Amino acid sequence: MNVSLKSNETDEATVTSEPIPYSAKPGYEDYARCVHCGLCLNHCPTYRLWGREADSPRGRIRQMMLVDEGKLTVADTFVTHMDRCLDCRACETVCPSGVEYGKLIEYARGQIEREYRRPFFSRVTRNFFYRKVLPFPRRIAAAGRAARIYQRSGLQWLARNSGALRLLGLAERERLMPAVDHEFFFSRLGKTFAAVGTRRARVAFFAGCVAQVSFTELNDATIRVLRANGCEVVIPSGQLCCGALCVHAGVRDVAADLARTNLWAFLAEPFDAIVTNAAGCGSTLKEYDELFPAGTAEHAQAIQFRAKMRDVTEFLAELGLVAPLKSVPLRVTYQESCHLLHGQKISSAPRKLIRAVPGVELVEMALADQCCGSAGVYNVTETRAALDILASKMENIRATRAQAIVTANPGCILQLRAGAEIHGTGQQVMHVVELLDRALACSVD
């Protein structure tokens, strides 16, 4: 059954009997493009971690192909190896044959969602999170308020110090839980913020889902930086979750419905650009056309939408900074967000903006293009692997002697903040636009 989501004003969903749209099934040529050269192996976090062929890109592609040929079933072993993939797409960047691995793994996970019956607890949890919470802003806000009570009432301190979390096997996962904001960003939806000085562009801002309860200050900083550089910023009220987490989990029917609503919300008015500060969201938003069959109205809308979609670092680098900046004496290192670098092929724009801040010294870390282990909800579903990957990342960060870690995705920020705490490196962790916001020489109301 397909759930049609038209507005965030209600938590009621209309259930229709329309067929669920999926992107075209990969053909033999999509799998055969992988020539098994092995260049991807050393760039795959799970292969680097375990050294197993079945947990490498080419090994997973081989399994997908066997499933499509009917020589392998969608059973426990196949599901395990697909679930262990971070979908970081680092293999795409180095592949000489142009294998579109991200599309292949997401299609495989869609197959799993349709054909595989997960264990009861996993099935119930996934259904609740992807189908009952993410599509509904009011439920996200309610979950945020509950989490805020837990964090600020003393319950979190009690749970951590009593050993209860360790007994339940939740200690490591709970440590990665984001701090919930005092004020949620939802209150900004529907508002328009004027440009400072001469208006150079009119942009729509995509605010995210979980980011609206845990990254309000990041979103506010993004708006301030855009305004200071001559942008009128509109926050469309009808927007919902981008659907990235659903796409990565194979829950493509919900992702398609979220995409329909966002296309409706953002294409209703003319904008010079649609901007997001979340690289993971941006990668999916730019690939909305993959959720709809070619020739449909939604597919055409998604192509139109993609033409205007920009990561905030990409947009600001193209537009050019005009706001006066003060000196920020800080030694920083930049961690590439996987879905900005490998998904959107953007690497120089964030560095250009960082270097534009007076007083900042940018020191490159080793393997900056390797995943930090966040990967959407990977650090929750595959916590041990995520923490092992994070440990390697923090070693490289420590070697830079940077005072701050700068990145371009909220999920990476959460993971790296946990890493700085766990490994005692003491660095601040911030988004590129938060660094720019700190450097603004003018006050933006």
KEMI-9162 format. One line per field, with one value per residue (C-alpha): y, x, z. Coordinates in pm, 1 decimal. Example, Ala and Ser with C-alpha at 12.3 -4.5 7.8 and 13.67 -1.06 7.14 Angstrom:
# residues 2
y <- -450.0; -106.0
x <- 1230.0; 1367.0
z <- 780.0; 714.0
This chain:
# residues 445
y <- 0.0; 347.1; 629.3; 969.8; 1262.8; 1603.5; 1834.1; 1854.3; 2017.5; 1678.6; 1337.6; 1171.0; 989.5; 892.1; 527.5; 450.8; 137.7; 287.7; 68.5; 154.4; 323.6; 190.7; 296.9; 71.1; -270.6; -295.1; -499.9; -734.9; -446.2; -251.9; -539.2; -637.0; -288.0; -406.7; -575.8; -694.9; -493.8; -442.8; -71.2; -12.8; -250.0; -21.0; 256.6; 44.0; 95.3; -252.1; -429.1; -230.1; -329.0; -701.9; -794.0; -1009.0; -1023.8; -1059.0; -723.4; -541.1; -353.7; -610.4; -894.2; -737.7; -672.6; -1038.9; -1138.9; -896.3; -1041.5; -1397.5; -1301.1; -1148.7; -1465.3; -1680.3; -1852.1; -1697.1; -1629.6; -1315.6; -1486.2; -1414.6; -1419.1; -1190.1; -949.1; -938.4; -837.3; -574.6; -430.5; -403.9; -164.3; 202.2; 316.1; 575.5; 538.8; 581.1; 293.3; 503.3; 778.1; 543.0; 303.5; 323.4; 157.9; 400.1; 144.9; 318.8; 126.5; 351.3; 268.3; -102.6; -125.4; 79.5; -140.1; -451.1; -311.9; -242.3; -609.4; -707.4; -481.1; -646.4; -1010.1; -1073.8; -1113.8; -968.1; -1082.4; -950.2; -675.4; -545.3; -550.3; -360.7; -105.2; -36.0; -5.6; 237.5; 456.6; 468.8; 456.4; 596.7; 867.9; 1009.2; 1114.3; 1310.7; 1633.3; 1636.8; 1289.2; 1387.9; 1687.0; 1463.6; 1221.2; 1517.3; 1644.7; 1298.4; 1273.5; 1621.5; 1517.7; 1208.8; 1415.5; 1702.0; 1543.7; 1332.9; 1012.2; 1007.1; 1048.6; 769.1; 537.0; 592.6; 561.9; 277.8; 32.2; -17.7; 79.5; -156.6; -436.3; -379.6; -356.0; 4.8; 195.0; 254.8; 345.5; 585.1; 761.5; 857.5; 1009.3; 1374.4; 1647.7; 1780.6; 2154.9; 2378.1; 2533.8; 2340.1; 2474.2; 2379.8; 2726.0; 2882.7; 2693.3; 2922.3; 3225.8; 3446.2; 3616.7; 3926.5; 3961.4; 4192.6; 4471.4; 4422.9; 4101.9; 3878.3; 3563.5; 3424.2; 3074.4; 2809.9; 2635.8; 2263.2; 2218.0; 1838.8; 1619.1; 1518.3; 1834.7; 2037.2; 1904.4; 1868.5; 2124.1; 2436.5; 2651.8; 2508.5; 2589.0; 2939.4; 2991.3; 2879.8; 3136.1; 3411.6; 3335.5; 3322.2; 3651.4; 3821.8; 3729.6; 3885.1; 3601.2; 3622.5; 3292.7; 3125.4; 2824.0; 2644.9; 2523.2; 2211.5; 2037.8; 1698.8; 1463.4; 1427.3; 1046.9; 972.6; 737.1; 553.2; 523.9; 385.7; 134.0; 16.6; 169.2; 327.9; 363.7; 603.0; 784.2; 836.1; 979.9; 1215.3; 1320.4; 1398.6; 1625.5; 1805.0; 1856.6; 2010.8; 2233.5; 2360.9; 2397.1; 2602.0; 2925.0; 3045.5; 3026.3; 3080.8; 2778.6; 2524.3; 2494.4; 2233.6; 2217.5; 1837.3; 1654.2; 1326.6; 1496.3; 1681.3; 1364.5; 1209.0; 1532.9; 1555.2; 1197.3; 1219.7; 1124.5; 775.9; 721.4; 765.3; 597.0; 801.6; 973.9; 1039.0; 1386.9; 1324.7; 1229.7; 1552.6; 1753.7; 1580.1; 1678.2; 2039.1; 2021.7; 1876.2; 2167.8; 2407.3; 2184.5; 2293.8; 2206.8; 2527.4; 2509.4; 2454.9; 2746.6; 2993.1; 2905.3; 2966.1; 3286.4; 3426.1; 3563.9; 3936.9; 3961.8; 4114.5; 3853.2; 3901.1; 3694.8; 3357.7; 3231.5; 2857.1; 2552.3; 2327.4; 2006.3; 1917.6; 1582.6; 1503.1; 1408.7; 1093.3; 1204.9; 1545.2; 1405.3; 1067.6; 1131.4; 1491.8; 1510.9; 1829.4; 1867.8; 2205.7; 2426.9; 2362.9; 2414.1; 2737.3; 2870.7; 2757.4; 2927.0; 3247.0; 3297.0; 3519.4; 3362.5; 3004.0; 2751.5; 2448.9; 2132.1; 1833.1; 1500.9; 1166.5; 977.4; 1270.1; 1104.3; 793.2; 755.0; 850.5; 568.0; 771.0; 679.0; 770.7; 522.9; 287.4; 389.3; 266.7; -53.1; -151.7; 26.7; -177.9; -141.8; 231.2; 285.3; 88.9; 303.4; 615.0; 510.6; 509.3; 847.3; 999.1; 877.5; 1071.5; 1376.5; 1368.9; 1370.3; 1710.1; 1879.1; 2072.5; 2263.2; 2206.5; 1952.3; 2103.4; 1900.4; 1946.1; 1705.9; 1688.3; 1310.6; 1347.2; 1620.1; 1388.2; 1103.4; 1322.6; 1486.8; 1139.4; 1054.5; 1362.1; 1268.2; 894.5; 939.9; 1250.3; 1463.6; 1773.5; 1928.2; 2138.7; 1997.2; 2232.7; 2271.6; 2486.6; 2744.0; 2757.7; 2860.0; 3128.2; 3240.9; 3277.0; 3494.7; 3733.2; 4087.4; 4222.2; 4145.3; 3960.1; 3986.0
x <- 0.0; 122.9; 106.9; 43.8; 177.9; 48.5; 122.5; 297.3; -8.0; -149.6; -28.7; -305.4; -192.5; -401.8; -360.4; -400.8; -373.3; -136.2; 164.9; 481.6; 734.5; 1088.3; 1375.0; 1445.1; 1577.6; 1951.0; 2032.4; 2321.6; 2519.3; 2496.9; 2654.9; 2895.4; 3043.6; 3234.9; 3544.6; 3664.6; 3986.6; 3999.9; 4079.3; 3780.1; 3894.4; 4127.6; 3868.0; 3587.6; 3560.7; 3420.8; 3679.8; 3954.2; 3805.3; 3748.2; 3932.9; 3643.2; 3559.0; 3187.7; 3203.0; 3370.5; 3196.1; 3281.6; 3185.6; 2848.6; 2789.0; 2860.5; 2600.6; 2342.1; 2399.0; 2356.8; 2029.2; 1899.7; 1999.5; 1814.9; 2136.3; 2127.6; 1827.6; 1744.1; 1823.8; 2017.3; 2369.6; 2284.1; 2098.5; 2389.0; 2642.1; 2410.4; 2330.2; 2699.7; 2761.9; 2778.9; 2661.6; 2941.1; 3000.9; 3377.8; 3406.1; 3225.8; 3486.6; 3777.0; 3600.9; 3756.8; 3449.3; 3193.1; 2996.3; 2697.2; 2730.2; 2497.8; 2205.7; 2287.5; 2303.5; 1986.7; 1801.2; 1926.6; 1798.1; 1465.3; 1457.3; 1528.3; 1249.4; 1000.8; 1110.9; 1280.7; 1111.3; 1340.2; 1333.6; 1035.2; 1209.1; 1397.7; 1081.8; 876.7; 1152.1; 1210.8; 839.8; 794.6; 1094.0; 1069.8; 693.5; 541.8; 787.5; 1011.0; 726.7; 546.7; 696.6; 470.4; 584.3; 949.2; 887.6; 714.7; 1007.4; 1242.9; 1055.9; 1066.0; 1440.4; 1491.4; 1316.2; 1539.1; 1854.6; 1772.4; 1571.3; 1850.6; 1727.3; 2020.1; 2270.0; 2096.9; 2086.0; 2454.0; 2581.2; 2360.0; 2489.1; 2137.7; 2240.3; 2536.4; 2314.1; 2073.1; 2356.0; 2266.4; 2558.5; 2749.4; 2437.3; 2312.2; 2648.2; 2587.9; 2246.7; 2225.3; 2162.4; 1810.2; 1762.2; 1577.3; 1388.0; 1300.8; 1351.0; 992.8; 886.8; 1073.9; 877.0; 678.3; 894.2; 1094.6; 1418.9; 1531.2; 1874.9; 2124.6; 2202.0; 2139.4; 1951.7; 2167.1; 1951.1; 1623.5; 1668.0; 1455.0; 1609.7; 1561.6; 1554.0; 1569.6; 1387.6; 1597.4; 1801.0; 1496.3; 1517.4; 1895.8; 2055.1; 1843.3; 2152.6; 2321.5; 2011.4; 1994.8; 2365.6; 2307.6; 2030.6; 2248.1; 2537.5; 2311.4; 2143.5; 2477.3; 2583.0; 2279.1; 2026.5; 1658.8; 1586.2; 1243.9; 1160.0; 872.6; 615.3; 507.9; 846.3; 906.0; 1199.1; 1406.8; 1372.4; 1747.0; 1730.0; 1438.8; 1622.6; 1935.0; 1723.4; 1533.3; 1201.5; 1154.4; 776.0; 792.3; 1087.9; 888.0; 593.3; 820.3; 975.7; 632.6; 549.7; 883.9; 856.8; 515.4; 647.8; 963.1; 841.6; 535.8; 738.1; 1029.2; 1368.4; 1719.7; 1829.9; 1713.0; 1977.8; 2056.3; 2333.3; 2309.9; 2522.4; 2336.0; 2003.4; 2142.2; 2263.3; 1917.1; 1739.0; 1951.3; 1855.7; 1476.9; 1436.9; 1564.0; 1244.3; 1005.9; 969.2; 1087.6; 804.9; 595.9; 505.8; 698.9; 1012.8; 993.9; 941.7; 1240.4; 1463.1; 1344.2; 1405.6; 1755.0; 1857.1; 1805.2; 1928.8; 2258.2; 2459.4; 2513.2; 2891.9; 2846.5; 2601.7; 2811.4; 3128.3; 2946.0; 2777.7; 3090.8; 3122.4; 3060.7; 2996.5; 3289.5; 3470.5; 3672.1; 3971.8; 3913.3; 4254.2; 4198.6; 4384.5; 4126.6; 4110.7; 3837.2; 3656.5; 3493.0; 3127.0; 3082.5; 2764.3; 2910.8; 3232.5; 3129.1; 2758.2; 2764.8; 3130.5; 3193.8; 3532.8; 3687.6; 3390.0; 3404.1; 3780.9; 3746.0; 3506.1; 3724.5; 4030.1; 3828.0; 3809.0; 4093.4; 4311.6; 4210.0; 4485.4; 4355.9; 4558.9; 4464.2; 4424.5; 4525.1; 4236.3; 3994.7; 3781.8; 3721.4; 3387.2; 3371.9; 3125.3; 2807.0; 2638.5; 2279.5; 2171.0; 2467.2; 2619.1; 2297.2; 2242.6; 2612.1; 2751.7; 3066.5; 3180.2; 3095.8; 3307.2; 3600.9; 3588.5; 3562.4; 3870.1; 4082.7; 3942.9; 4025.2; 4387.1; 4425.9; 4256.4; 4477.6; 4786.6; 4688.0; 4697.4; 4388.9; 4183.3; 3864.2; 3717.9; 3509.4; 3267.8; 2952.3; 2689.9; 2498.6; 2540.2; 2917.9; 2912.0; 2740.3; 2981.3; 3290.9; 3173.6; 3134.5; 3480.8; 3638.4; 3478.8; 3552.1; 3915.0; 3980.5; 4110.8; 3930.9; 3853.2; 3552.1; 3339.6; 3148.9; 2988.6; 3156.6; 2875.5; 2915.0; 3276.9; 3160.0; 2892.5; 3153.4; 3358.3; 3076.7; 3184.9; 2830.3; 2533.6; 2245.8; 1918.2
z <- 0.0; -83.4; 171.3; 18.8; 221.0; 116.6; 409.2; 742.7; 903.1; 997.5; 1097.9; 902.1; 588.8; 289.9; 193.3; -174.4; -382.5; -640.1; -727.1; -540.0; -772.3; -786.4; -1007.2; -1301.6; -1211.3; -1280.4; -1586.6; -1655.2; -1803.9; -1474.0; -1282.9; -1562.2; -1563.9; -1256.1; -1400.7; -1056.8; -1083.5; -707.6; -712.1; -485.0; -211.9; -20.1; -32.5; 113.2; 492.0; 560.8; 345.6; 517.5; 852.1; 794.6; 473.8; 352.4; -16.6; 60.5; 240.9; -48.3; -331.5; -596.3; -361.1; -290.9; -661.2; -731.8; -471.3; -616.3; -962.3; -835.1; -667.3; -991.0; -1179.6; -925.8; -812.4; -465.0; -243.5; -49.5; 279.8; 599.7; 453.0; 161.5; 391.0; 637.7; 372.8; 221.6; 565.8; 653.9; 364.3; 471.6; 125.2; 143.9; -232.8; -201.8; -447.5; -711.5; -692.0; -769.9; -1007.7; -1358.1; -1511.9; -1371.6; -1170.1; -1009.1; -685.4; -486.3; -715.2; -700.7; -319.8; -279.9; -526.8; -343.5; -15.9; -181.7; -281.7; 77.4; 204.0; -32.0; -14.5; 320.5; 656.1; 920.8; 1285.8; 1479.8; 1680.8; 1377.5; 1167.1; 1425.3; 1491.8; 1122.9; 1051.8; 1340.2; 1254.1; 874.1; 831.9; 1151.4; 1260.7; 984.1; 750.3; 1023.3; 1165.1; 1470.8; 1567.0; 1518.6; 1746.5; 2004.2; 1998.0; 2036.9; 2342.4; 2500.2; 2433.7; 2579.6; 2902.4; 2919.1; 2868.7; 3106.2; 3385.5; 3529.6; 3367.5; 3127.2; 3411.7; 3603.9; 3302.7; 3227.1; 3582.6; 3704.5; 3446.7; 3306.3; 2953.9; 2961.1; 3088.6; 2798.8; 2546.9; 2465.2; 2620.3; 2296.1; 2096.8; 2363.2; 2363.6; 1998.8; 2072.4; 1959.0; 2213.5; 2168.7; 2121.2; 2367.1; 2074.3; 1759.1; 1408.0; 1315.2; 1438.4; 1141.8; 875.7; 651.1; 727.7; 491.4; 595.0; 406.8; 250.6; 416.7; 172.1; -197.9; -276.7; -495.1; -488.6; -357.5; -215.1; -48.7; 250.4; 310.6; 687.2; 727.3; 979.7; 1281.7; 1218.8; 1319.5; 1675.4; 1711.0; 1476.0; 1509.8; 1569.5; 1258.1; 1051.9; 1200.2; 1128.3; 768.5; 727.6; 876.9; 643.0; 337.9; 434.6; 504.8; 152.8; -10.4; -12.4; 69.0; 243.7; 231.9; 450.9; 270.3; 521.3; 333.7; 339.4; 500.6; 560.2; 241.7; 247.5; 245.0; 541.6; 379.1; 46.2; 214.0; 408.8; 100.2; 210.6; -128.9; -122.4; 173.6; 14.3; -305.3; -113.6; 77.2; -253.3; -401.6; -110.6; -123.2; -498.4; -440.6; -159.9; -331.4; -689.5; -592.2; -607.5; -823.4; -650.2; -777.3; -577.8; -322.0; -51.8; 213.7; 474.7; 503.3; 247.0; 301.7; 233.8; -66.8; -235.1; -217.8; -308.7; -623.7; -710.5; -665.6; -1031.9; -938.7; -737.0; -1030.9; -1370.6; -1667.6; -1848.0; -1537.7; -1412.8; -1091.0; -1283.3; -1484.9; -1165.4; -1004.2; -1298.4; -1262.3; -887.6; -931.2; -1153.6; -860.9; -576.4; -415.5; -111.0; 86.8; 37.7; -334.6; -357.9; -156.9; -345.7; -675.4; -556.2; -391.8; -40.6; -5.3; 370.0; 561.2; 771.5; 1087.5; 1188.2; 1354.9; 1475.3; 1452.0; 1324.0; 1155.2; 957.2; 710.5; 710.2; 376.6; 401.3; 193.6; 23.8; -57.4; -203.6; -343.9; -394.1; -521.0; -636.5; -435.7; -269.3; -344.9; -247.2; 129.7; 134.1; -62.8; 201.3; 492.5; 341.4; 293.8; 672.1; 793.8; 1060.7; 984.7; 913.1; 721.1; 780.5; 566.8; 746.2; 601.5; 438.8; 473.3; 205.4; 417.6; 598.4; 966.5; 1036.8; 1076.8; 746.0; 832.7; 1099.0; 1045.9; 1379.2; 1541.9; 1342.5; 1312.8; 1616.1; 1671.2; 1309.9; 1313.1; 1625.1; 1480.8; 1165.1; 1382.0; 1581.7; 1265.1; 1167.3; 1505.7; 1480.2; 1156.7; 1306.6; 1614.3; 1391.5; 1244.4; 1588.6; 1472.9; 1728.3; 1532.6; 1291.7; 1012.5; 800.2; 592.7; 726.2; 1057.6; 1084.0; 1051.4; 1317.0; 1565.4; 1493.1; 1516.0; 1839.0; 1986.0; 1855.2; 2013.8; 2346.2; 2333.2; 2223.5; 2430.1; 2143.3; 2271.5; 1932.7; 1853.7; 1572.4; 1344.5; 1004.6; 738.3; 765.0; 1143.9; 1088.2; 843.4; 1087.8; 1360.7; 1123.5; 1021.9; 1100.1; 1070.1; 1293.0; 1125.1; 1317.8
